[in-house]
Amino acid sequence: MNSTTAQKAEILAPAGSFECMKAAFLAGADAVYAGGAMFGARASAVNFSGDELLDAIDYAHLHGKKFYLTINTLLKEQELEQDLYPYLLPAYEHGLDAVIVQDLGVLKFIREYFPSLPVHASTQMNVTGPYFGRELKRLGVTRIVTARELSLEEINRIYQATGLEIESFVHGALCYCYSGQCLLSSMIGGRSGNRGRCAQPCRLAYETDGIKGKKYLLSPKDLCTLSLLPDILDSGVYSLKVEGRMKKPEYVASVTRMYRKYVDLYLEKGREHYHVEEADILQLKDIYNRGGFTDGYYIRHNSKDMMSIDRPNHCGVAVGLITELNRQNIAVRITETLNKGDVLEFDVKNASFNYTLGQPMAPGEILRIRNRFQDAQSLKESALRSMEVARIRNNALIDELNANYLQPEDTISVCGEAIFCEGEKASLTIRCLDTEITEYGAVVQKAQSRPLIEEDICKKMMQTGTSGFVFKNLKLHVGEDIFVPVGELKALRRNAFETLRQELSASYQRRDAVLPQKQEWMEELEDKKDREPAVSVLVSSMEQYRCISDHPSVTRIYVELAEFDVPQLRELLLNGSAGIYLALPYIFRGETEKKMEVYLELMKSDRVSGFLVRNLESFFWLKEQEASISGKNIISDSQIYCYNRRTKEYLKSLGIDENVCSKELNHRELAGFCDASAELEIYGAIPVMFSAGCIKKTGSRCDGKTENIRLTDRKGQNLTVHTVCRYCYNILYYPEVLWLLEDEKDWREIRPLSVRFSFTTETAEQCKNIMDLFTGKGNGTEIQRGYTKGHFKRGVL
């Protein structure tokens, strides 16, 4: 083992319900993460509300475990300023161990008003490198939950730069998009992943050129990293996170116990004796898998093998082969041991049915059942013969998990010492974890007839019933010829357990929350009502630039750096006008940083007026290039979410001069806190996904050439996938372009500093027509594709 952090590790399990939490702890989890009634990224989970949340915190502490609360969504102004404090205060005072946060405004709020609450930076913050990591440490974050896309080397780089606890996902569902950067569900139906309501359109079927038929092209396999655990721990990861707050308790128990087994094996025996048994992988597949498992991005940037393109849900494990088929019957040769109650799935093309076994079966036996395909006659025998049959429910495994982790008596082991001496108060001292209490009862009397003996007292005291405690050992000191009524023995034990419970809870409680004061925001006071907004344009080609550069209404041009090589950029800066801003890549990682070095000299040019940053990793990298940014403006794009004033004030404090309005807030919400440093996008293709995955590679045709690829959904709408091969990520664009030119009255009420046109694939003629329409010089020529107002009118829930 190469890292001292590998000497310890935390297994962090999901708890979508109280039952899941209990199963996780019984299976070996050190901590759970869960959502409450508000602000969690899994709004559809059972979650914990009111007193149940406080009971869950107590339960975790009584068992020597930790409970982390998710507030990993973006909060609107009123939610942050009026709702968050009363929501979080009871849990904070009750001893909540940590909160997981996405919103930078929420982070600032919690550090100010809940000073002793550890804050974990959610994977939704999209932390991809050490520059942003160091800033989070400065802000008081104690743990970083890394982006799922990072390699082991990148994770170690963050750990070495910050020294913070690192939490990384090791098992469960993978998102196709960088976490926190997906607007696909939001744009399709208003269910925003940034608000905990993702409808998972990535798990639907799509069509594209080069891949035959409808496939689940945005659906990765589930993550399983048992084979990589030594490397993950050695990279600096402390907390091993299991995804699955929407999963059942038996899933949580099964996965947790397996990672407990192998973490303990590595920590006790080391790398030399570390080996993962195939039977354990099979058991995990039995519980849930999508087309098998992948070990994720830890040792690769992307791969076709990471995707489950044939189905998006549980596919079970293969347990048999169809050997005979006719219109009435199907025969299956069994290849694995099956149990009574197992559910088998017969699936071919668009037809399927399930069959529940009525008796156990052994490998080699033949199962004969009625053909239940609805259109059995049209199914060709050749299509089904030798087809694998899958088990999608292992009934014996479910029963075993229920018996061991969902139904056992739930008790906490304690050590006790009781003293019963004539003329003195009976006493019971109990030790649990690091807590010790002593409870006193009535004065012990001299026996009038038959005295109590030690065996009688021990029997009564050990009957702990439904108290939740059990004596691991109990020392008794019993005097001679004494008598204590049975009722007093029970009361002594009962009161001692209640005192212990209170003491254990009290040791975690806090009373240092700060009462929020009404904020007086430092707004720019100039008269903005009649001010004419400036006009910014984002260009993605030299053709677009040449068309726009001389347009009289344009005051600022953003140059999409990923689309221009060094000679092109040099030519543009040499011959272009002032007001040029360089738009940095949407995703900024270690390899991106290296590739950006070739632009450093050009970034110093006087022709470069500023920079458009899309993530805080690139912003803090940029700040370290002092010679390049001296005297230049920095604008944060809409991917750096600004849902509330606190986030806006924080970005200003960093030296970010302007921010681009969030695409998920409507015009009324924007008007509530938009000031003279905001830019509003009124035209442009809407990026709804940024992915380390690659559609071209999924189709086995990666050639390293940037291009646009068609992706057709089930309704026949065409989304565009833009492959940014220079920095190796894909951008998925919504089928309709944002078009707010007809909503001028509404967006003028927001009083933005500037409005923006974002050009991606438009020709020079299209760019000119759109700009002429804006300035009133156009002839009504419409754009060629459909358009949308996005969330400008409707907003998100």
Secondary structure, DSSP 8 states (H G I E B T S, - for coil): ---GGGG--EEEEE-SSHHHHHHHHHTT-SEEEEE-SSS-S-TTS----THHHHHHHHHHHHTT-EEEEEE-S---HHIIIIIHHHHHHHHHHHT--EEEE--HHHHHHHHHHSTT--EEE-GGG---SHHHHHHHHHTTEEEEE--TT--HHHHHHHHHHH--EEEEEEEE---SS-TT---HHHHHHS--GGGT----GGGS-EEETTEEEEE-TT-B-EEE-GGGHHHHHHTT--EEEE--TTS-HHHHHHHHHHHHHHHHHHHHH-GGG----HHHHHHHHHH--SSSEE-TTTT-S--GGGB--S-SS---EEEEEEEEE-SSEEEEEE-S-B-TT-EEEEEETTEEEEEE-SS-B-TT-EEEEE---TTGGGS-HHHHTT-EEEEEE-HHHHHHHIIIIISS---EEEEEEEEE-TTSEEEEEEEETTEEEEEEEEE-EE-SSS---HHHHHHHHT--TTSSEEEEEEEEEE-SSEE--HHHHHHHHHHHHHHHHHHHHHTT-----------------S--TT---EEEEEE-SHHHHHHHTT-TT--EEEEEGGG--HHHHHHHHHHS-S-EEEE--SS--HHHHHHHGGGHHHHT-TTEEEEEESSHHHHHHHHT-HHHHTT-EEEE-TTS---SHHHHHHHHHHT--EEE--TTS-HHHHHHH--TTEEEEEEE--EEEEESS-HHHHTT---S---EEEEE-TTS-EEEEEEETTTTEEEEE-SSEEE-GGGHHHHHHH--SEEEEE-SS--HHHHHHHHHHHHT-------SS-EE-TTTTT---
